[in-house]
Amino acid sequence: NALEAMRKRELTINGLELGMGLTKGLANRWFSPEEHDPSWKSGLELAAFLDLPWTDIFKRKENLT
């Protein structure tokens, strides 16, 4: 997943934001416990930046009701 890819590269959230040119705090929302997925455009850019498939970025949310 994205956090594992960042750890392997010793990349912090701040480093990710700087490297991708993101607004400060945006990546924190992506990796928060509430799991806010990035927009499609940002998610695809994140996948490319971390050299991951897009399916590793977007989490499937099942409707349990």
Contact map, one row per residue, 1 for C-alpha under 8 A:
11111000000000000000000000000000000000000000000000010001100000000
11111100000000000000000000000000000000000000001001010001100000000
11111110000000000000000000000010000000000000000000000000000000000
11111111000000000000000000000000000000000000000000000000000000000
11111111100000000000000000000000000000000000000001000000000000000
01111111111100000000000000000000000000000000000001000000000000000
00111111111100000000000000000000000000000000000000000000000000000
00011111111000000000000000000000000000000000000000000000000000000
00001111111000000000000000000000000000000000000000000000000000000
00000111111100000000000000000000000000000000000000000000000000000
00000111111110110000000000000000000000000000000000000000000000000
00000110011111110000000000000000000000000000000000000000000000000
00000000001111111000000000110000000000000000000000000000000000000
00000000000111111100000100000000000000000000000000000000000000000
00000000001111111110000000000000000000000000000000000000000000000
00000000001111111111000000100000000000000000000000000000000000000
00000000000011111111111111100000000000000000000000000000000000000
00000000000001111111110000000000000000000000000000000000000000000
00000000000000111111110000000000000000000000000000000000000000000
00000000000000011111110000000000000000000000010010000000000000000
00000000000000001111111000000000000000000000000000000000000000000
00000000000000001111111101100000000000000000000000000000000000000
00000000000000001000111111000000000000000000000000000000000000000
00000000000001001000011111100000000000000000000000000000000000000
00000000000000001000001111111000000000000000000000000000000000000
00000000000000001000011111111100000000000000000000000000000000000
00000000000010011000010111111110000000000000000000000000000000000
00000000000010000000000011111111000000000000000000000000000000000
00000000000000000000000011111111001100000000000000000000000000000
00000000000000000000000001111111001111000000000000000000000000000
00100000000000000000000000111111111100000000000000000000000000000
00000000000000000000000000011111111100000000000000000000000000000
00000000000000000000000000000011111000000000000000000000000000000
00000000000000000000000000000011111100000000000000000000000000000
00000000000000000000000000001111111110000000000000000000000000000
00000000000000000000000000001111011111000000000000000000000000000
00000000000000000000000000000100001111100010000000000000111000000
00000000000000000000000000000100000111111110000000000000010000000
00000000000000000000000000000000000011111110000000000000000000000
00000000000000000000000000000000000001111111000000000000000000000
00000000000000000000000000000000000001111111100000000000000000000
00000000000000000000000000000000000001111111110000000000000000000
00000000000000000000000000000000000011111111111000000100110000000
00000000000000000000000000000000000000011111111100000100100000000
00000000000000000000000000000000000000001111111110000000000000000
00000000000000000001000000000000000000000111111111000000100000000
01000000000000000000000000000000000000000011111111111101100000000
00000000000000000000000000000000000000000001111111111000000000000
00000000000000000001000000000000000000000000111111110000000000000
01001100000000000000000000000000000000000000011111110000000000000
00000000000000000000000000000000000000000000001111111000000000000
11000000000000000000000000000000000000000000001111111101100000000
00000000000000000000000000000000000000000000001100111111100000000
00000000000000000000000000000000000000000011001000011111110000000
00000000000000000000000000000000000000000000000000001111111000000
11000000000000000000000000000000000000000000001000011111111000000
11000000000000000000000000000000000010000011011000011111111000000
00000000000000000000000000000000000011000010000000000111111100000
00000000000000000000000000000000000010000000000000000011111110000
00000000000000000000000000000000000000000000000000000000011111000
00000000000000000000000000000000000000000000000000000000001111100
00000000000000000000000000000000000000000000000000000000000111110
00000000000000000000000000000000000000000000000000000000000011111
00000000000000000000000000000000000000000000000000000000000001111
00000000000000000000000000000000000000000000000000000000000000111
